[in-house]
Amino acid sequence: MSNKAPTTVREIMSRDCYRVTGTTSASTLAEGLALHRLPGVPVVDERDYLIGFISEQDVMGKVLESSYLNDEPPLVRELMRNEVLSVTPNKSITDLAQEMLGAKPKVYPVIEQNRLVGIVTRRDVLSALLRMRHS
């Protein structure tokens, strides 16, 4: 492992990231978010193409509602957002940091040829920026 500071998203992204499909139930998703300590996750189809994104916030109200009504928890596809801010592995970390100042997501799916190859979080970007300063 070199001490050279990372410069691209590829160098800091998590490759084996947690992801869900449209047919995952909200309760399974909530458990997964807690287990992986993520504020949100990409939603993919059976071929790993990115189709949406779902966050704790998107789920919380619905899980609360279904527990009151004793309903089946809804499926991810009913709650997910289809507009997803994603990045490519070759994007520079400093460019992404600039974008993160304006945009709200804490987690960005990393996409190559429309397929999910990883995720990158604000914390990953912040750590990388600190390493750049010290290198």
N, C-alpha and C positions, 0 to 999 in steps of 0.2 A: 504494500500500500504506500503510495507516494504521499509526500506532505504537500504536494501542489494543491492549492485550493480548487474546488470544483467550479466550473464556469457554465455548464449546461444542465438543464433539467434531468437529462439522462443519468448524470452522475449522482443525483440526490434523490431520485424518485424511488418509491417502494414498488418493487416488481410484483411480488406475490401478494397483491392487495385484496382485501375483502371486497366482494361485489355481490350484487343480488340480481335476480331476474324479475320481470314484471309479475310473475306468479308467486313470488315470495310473499308470505303474509306479513302484515305490519308487526305482529308480535315477534316473529322470527327475526325480522329486521332489527327491532329494538334490542333484542338479546345480542345480535351480532355487533351492533354499534357499541354497546356497553363493553362487550368482550374485547373488541379491537380498539376501544377508546377513540372512536372517530366521531366527528360531528355530522358526517354525512358520507354517502357512498355512491359510486356509479351504478347505474342499472344497465345491464347488457342483455342481448338476446342469446340464443343458443350458440351462436358463432363468435361470441365476445364482441359484437359490434355495440358501440355505445348508443343507447336509446333514451337515456334520461339520467336524472340525478335525484337522490332523495336524502333529506336531512332529518335530524332529530325533530326539528321544528315542524317539518311537514307531517310528521307522524304523530306527534304528541297529542294534538287536539283530537285526532281520529281515534287513537287508542283510548283516550279518556272517554270519549263519546260512546265507543262500543262497550266499554266496561260498565258504564251507566245503564246502557240499554240491553246488556247481555247479548249483544250481537256477535257474530263472527267478526274477528278483526279484518279490516279491508286488505286488499292486495296492493302491493307496491305500485302496480300500473295505474291504480285509481288515484294515487296520491302524489306520484312523482312529477317533477318538472321536466318538460321536454326540451326546454331551452337550457343548454348546458354550456358553461364556459369551460373549454378544455385547452390544453396546450400540447405542443409537440415535443418530443424528446430533445430536439436540437435547439429549442428556445434558450436564450441566455437567461441566467438566473437574475441578472440585474434588470433585464426587460420585464421579466415576470414580476419581480418585486415592485417595479413601477406600476404595473397593472393592478397588483393587489392593493395598492393604496386607494384606488378608486372603487374597485369591485368588492363585493361582499364575501364571496365564498371563502371558506377556510381550507377547503380541499378542492384541488383541480384534478380531474381525470387527465391522464397523459395518453394521447392517441397517436397511433401510427397507422396509416391507411384505414382510417375509420375504426380500427380495433383498439380495445383497451390494452395498454401495455404496462400501466402502472398508475399510481397517484402521487401527487406532490402536495404537501401541506404548507401552510404559512410558516409553521415552525421549522420545517425543512429548509425553507428559503431563508429565514432569519439566521439559522445556524450557519448556512453557507455564506451569507453576507459577512458574518462575524469572522469566519475563517479567512475570507478574502482580505479583510482588513489586516489580519495578523500575518499573512504570508508574504 
